[in-house]
Amino acid sequence: MSNRSQQRIGLFGGTFDPIHFGHLRPAVELVEHFQLDHLRLLPNHRPAHRDKPSASTAQRIHMLNLATEAMAQLIVDSREAERDKPSYTYDTLSEFRDDYPQASLIFFMGLDAFSGFDRWYRWEGILELANLVVVDRPDATLSAWSANLLATQSEKLGNSVINVSAGAIERCSVTQLAISATDIRHRIAAGKSIEFLVPERVNRYIVQQALYR
């Protein structure tokens, strides 16, 4: 925990089906770069724009807990997973703002997702509740709309999310590991090793539960 008067809380959502080093390495770098008090990992229950996960909600949460047990600043937050309806970021951020009215909230999203941010449910409201950090992704580019939004918000608030409680948008780069959950599931189904793609404790749990076979 830092000694700053204002808490700085990061939010990192995903399906995590399963959690892997391609999620965990960027998460650690985001904590360090933005001097976060903690980063909440938010597994979805029923993602609004994706197919139903292969592992159950409880199994995905358990794998997240196994993967982050030794990293105090990474916290598994199950509030989205506990909703029996599609998860919307606006609803989640509203809850966080109620829980932490004085904190600086920083929501992390990929550049590919930000390019379609104008199609998100109540996107204007999201910017009233939190800051956005747009994480660069290989082969992803800004749309004309998202580039304009980024420029407009930077002109109004500056380009650092560290300086305000909500509304700022900042781009950043992290170490990109070419690991995907889809590829991991395909490897398991084909009887191939996933050694060094996921934490060892997660790998053992996948074997014990016979997941993704």
C-alpha positions as CSV (number, residue, x, y, z in Angstrom):
1,M,0.0,0.0,0.0
2,S,1.4,3.4,-0.9
3,N,1.4,6.5,1.4
4,R,-0.5,8.7,-1.0
5,S,-3.7,10.2,0.4
6,Q,-5.7,9.1,-2.7
7,Q,-6.0,5.4,-3.4
8,R,-5.2,4.4,-7.0
9,I,-7.1,1.2,-8.0
10,G,-6.7,-0.6,-11.3
11,L,-9.4,-2.7,-12.9
12,F,-8.5,-5.4,-15.4
13,G,-11.4,-7.5,-16.8
14,G,-11.4,-10.6,-18.9
15,T,-12.7,-14.2,-19.3
16,F,-9.5,-15.7,-18.0
17,D,-10.3,-19.1,-19.5
18,P,-7.6,-19.9,-18.4
19,I,-5.5,-17.3,-16.7
20,H,-2.0,-17.4,-18.3
21,F,1.4,-15.5,-18.3
22,G,0.1,-13.3,-21.1
23,H,-2.3,-11.8,-18.6
24,L,-0.1,-11.9,-15.5
25,R,3.1,-10.2,-16.9
26,P,1.2,-7.1,-18.1
27,A,-0.8,-7.0,-14.9
28,V,2.5,-6.7,-12.8
29,E,3.9,-4.0,-15.1
30,L,0.6,-2.0,-14.9
31,V,0.8,-2.1,-11.1
32,E,4.3,-0.8,-11.2
33,H,4.0,1.8,-13.9
34,F,0.8,3.4,-12.6
35,Q,1.8,3.0,-8.9
36,L,-1.4,1.2,-8.1
37,D,-2.4,0.4,-4.5
38,H,-3.8,-2.8,-6.1
39,L,-5.1,-4.2,-9.4
40,R,-8.5,-5.9,-9.4
41,L,-8.8,-8.9,-11.8
42,L,-12.4,-9.1,-12.8
43,P,-13.5,-12.4,-14.4
44,N,-16.7,-12.3,-16.3
45,H,-19.6,-14.7,-15.7
46,R,-21.4,-14.2,-19.0
47,P,-19.4,-11.9,-21.2
48,A,-21.6,-9.5,-23.2
49,H,-19.7,-9.9,-26.5
50,R,-18.1,-13.4,-26.4
51,D,-19.0,-17.1,-26.3
52,K,-19.7,-18.9,-23.1
53,P,-16.4,-19.8,-21.3
54,S,-15.3,-23.4,-21.4
55,A,-14.5,-23.7,-17.7
56,S,-17.1,-22.8,-15.1
57,T,-17.1,-19.5,-13.3
58,A,-16.0,-21.2,-10.1
59,Q,-13.1,-23.0,-11.9
60,R,-11.9,-19.8,-13.5
61,I,-12.0,-17.9,-10.2
62,H,-10.1,-20.8,-8.5
63,M,-7.4,-20.7,-11.2
64,L,-7.1,-16.9,-10.8
65,N,-6.6,-17.3,-7.0
66,L,-3.9,-20.0,-7.6
67,A,-2.1,-17.8,-10.1
68,T,-2.1,-14.6,-7.9
69,E,-1.7,-16.1,-4.4
70,A,1.9,-14.8,-4.1
71,M,1.2,-11.4,-5.6
72,A,-0.4,-9.2,-2.9
73,Q,-1.3,-6.3,-5.2
74,L,-3.2,-8.5,-7.6
75,I,-6.7,-9.1,-6.2
76,V,-9.3,-11.4,-7.7
77,D,-12.7,-9.6,-7.6
78,S,-15.7,-11.8,-8.3
79,R,-18.5,-9.2,-8.5
80,E,-18.9,-9.5,-12.3
81,A,-18.7,-13.3,-12.1
82,E,-21.5,-13.4,-9.6
83,R,-24.0,-11.6,-11.8
84,D,-26.3,-14.0,-13.6
85,K,-26.6,-11.7,-16.6
86,P,-24.2,-10.1,-19.2
87,S,-21.5,-7.9,-17.5
88,Y,-21.3,-4.3,-18.5
89,T,-18.3,-2.2,-17.5
90,Y,-20.5,0.8,-16.6
91,D,-22.4,-1.2,-14.0
92,T,-19.1,-2.5,-12.5
93,L,-17.5,0.9,-12.4
94,S,-20.6,2.4,-10.7
95,E,-20.3,-0.2,-8.0
96,F,-16.6,0.6,-7.5
97,R,-17.3,4.3,-7.4
98,D,-19.9,3.7,-4.7
99,D,-17.4,1.6,-2.7
100,Y,-14.4,3.9,-3.3
101,P,-15.8,7.5,-3.7
102,Q,-12.5,9.2,-3.3
103,A,-10.2,6.8,-5.2
104,S,-8.7,7.3,-8.6
105,L,-10.1,4.4,-10.6
106,I,-8.1,3.2,-13.7
107,F,-9.8,0.8,-16.1
108,F,-7.4,-1.0,-18.4
109,M,-8.5,-2.0,-21.9
110,G,-6.8,-3.2,-25.1
111,L,-6.3,-0.9,-28.1
112,D,-8.5,-3.2,-30.2
113,A,-11.4,-2.8,-27.7
114,F,-10.9,1.0,-27.4
115,S,-11.2,1.3,-31.2
116,G,-14.8,0.2,-30.7
117,F,-15.4,2.0,-27.5
118,D,-18.3,4.1,-29.0
119,R,-20.3,0.9,-29.2
120,W,-19.9,0.1,-25.4
121,Y,-22.9,0.5,-23.1
122,R,-23.0,4.0,-21.7
123,W,-19.4,4.8,-22.7
124,E,-19.8,8.5,-21.8
125,G,-20.8,7.4,-18.3
126,I,-17.7,5.2,-18.0
127,L,-15.5,8.3,-18.5
128,E,-17.4,10.0,-15.7
129,L,-16.6,7.1,-13.3
130,A,-13.0,6.2,-14.2
131,N,-9.9,6.9,-16.1
132,L,-9.0,4.7,-19.1
133,V,-5.6,3.2,-19.9
134,V,-5.4,1.9,-23.5
135,V,-2.9,-0.9,-23.7
136,D,-1.2,-1.3,-27.1
137,R,-1.8,-4.6,-28.9
138,P,0.1,-6.0,-31.8
139,D,-1.6,-5.3,-35.1
140,A,-4.3,-3.2,-33.5
141,T,-4.9,0.4,-34.6
142,L,-7.1,3.3,-33.5
143,S,-10.3,4.0,-35.3
144,A,-10.9,7.6,-36.5
145,W,-13.5,8.0,-33.7
146,S,-11.2,6.6,-30.9
147,A,-8.2,8.7,-32.1
148,N,-10.4,11.8,-31.9
149,L,-11.6,10.9,-28.4
150,L,-8.1,10.3,-27.2
151,A,-7.0,13.7,-28.5
152,T,-10.0,15.5,-27.1
153,Q,-9.7,14.1,-23.6
154,S,-5.9,14.7,-23.6
155,E,-6.5,18.4,-24.5
156,K,-9.1,18.8,-21.7
157,L,-7.4,16.8,-18.9
158,G,-3.8,16.2,-19.9
159,N,-2.5,12.8,-20.9
160,S,-1.8,11.2,-17.5
161,V,-4.4,9.2,-15.6
162,I,-2.3,9.5,-12.5
163,N,-3.3,13.2,-12.1
164,V,-7.1,13.0,-12.0
165,S,-9.8,10.7,-10.4
166,A,-11.7,10.1,-13.7
167,G,-12.0,11.1,-17.3
168,A,-8.4,10.9,-18.5
169,I,-7.3,8.5,-21.2
170,E,-3.7,7.4,-21.6
171,R,-2.0,4.9,-23.9
172,C,0.7,2.6,-22.6
173,S,2.8,-0.4,-23.8
174,V,3.6,-3.5,-21.8
175,T,5.5,-6.7,-22.5
176,Q,3.5,-8.6,-25.0
177,L,3.7,-12.4,-24.6
178,A,2.3,-14.3,-27.6
179,I,0.1,-16.5,-25.5
180,S,-3.7,-16.9,-26.0
181,A,-6.2,-18.8,-23.9
182,T,-7.7,-20.1,-27.1
183,D,-4.4,-21.7,-28.1
184,I,-3.9,-23.1,-24.6
185,R,-7.4,-24.8,-24.8
186,H,-6.6,-26.2,-28.3
187,R,-3.2,-27.6,-27.0
188,I,-4.9,-29.3,-24.1
189,A,-7.6,-30.8,-26.4
190,A,-4.9,-32.1,-28.7
191,G,-3.0,-33.7,-25.7
192,K,-0.1,-31.2,-26.0
193,S,1.9,-29.6,-23.1
194,I,1.0,-26.1,-21.8
195,E,4.2,-26.0,-19.6
196,F,5.5,-22.4,-19.2
197,L,2.3,-20.9,-20.7
198,V,0.4,-20.9,-17.4
199,P,1.6,-21.0,-13.7
200,E,2.5,-24.5,-12.5
201,R,-0.3,-24.5,-9.9
202,V,-2.8,-23.6,-12.6
203,N,-1.4,-26.4,-14.9
204,R,-1.8,-28.9,-12.1
205,Y,-5.4,-27.8,-11.4
206,I,-6.3,-28.1,-15.1
207,V,-5.0,-31.7,-15.2
208,Q,-6.8,-32.6,-11.9
209,Q,-10.1,-31.2,-13.2
210,A,-9.6,-32.6,-16.7
211,L,-10.4,-29.1,-18.1
212,Y,-10.6,-28.3,-21.8
213,R,-10.2,-31.9,-23.0
